[in-house]
Amino acid sequence: MKAIQIPLCVLIAPAISIGAMFSCAAGFSALLTAGSQGAGSRPSASQPADSQPAASQPEVPHVTLRLKGIDYSLELATDDKAREIGLMNRDHLETHTGMLFIYPREHVLNFWMKNCAMDIDVIFLDAHGIITAMHEMKREPLQEPGEPLMAYETRLKTYSSKGPAVFAIEVAAGETKKLGFKVGESIEFDRAGLRKLAK
């Protein structure tokens, strides 16, 4: 596993904008409000799982962030493909793990739970690391045999960043409540360094 070490985050005092849509909290794609669907448009939680053996899968880069004094190992989603797939087709997350989505520019993000088999919590952050919104995303019935893709996607609930955002952190269901985060709080980490990874 590749590990990218970033200065540990520290929660600081509260401070406290459109749009893109992403899939599965576990794995979503982003959709620009005025843009078309696809990678970088609505986050899609589930893409067909790769049929190759796990051993042949490329290593996924990780970063360690400290959230309220707890180290979280987060997979990095820095390009359209990784952001679109996200955590799709997974049925669990290990304790203190998740995914960090990074976008090359700040805009409103909308996530959905397409092809997601587990509940997921998401935290949206702006370019300054300020929390713009948090959601407890619930898994939804998967696409039924014979159900048109458009009908399936139309019935999915969306979860908005409620303002321009650059980062989204997805963790296991219930984690944000345990951590006690609030909208308007800021999480300190190497935002500038991580943004350089975004494509």
Secondary structure, 3 states (H helix, E strand, C coil): CCEEECCCCCEECCCCCCEEEECCCCCCCCCCCCCCCCCCCCCCCCCCCCCCCHHHCCCCCEEEEEECCEEEEEEEECCHHHHHHCCCCCCCCCCCEEEEEEEEEEEEEEEECCCCCCCEEEEEECCCCEEEEEEEECCCCCCCCCCCHHHHHHCCCEEEEEEEEEEEEEEECCHHHHHCCCCCCEECCCHHHHHCCCC
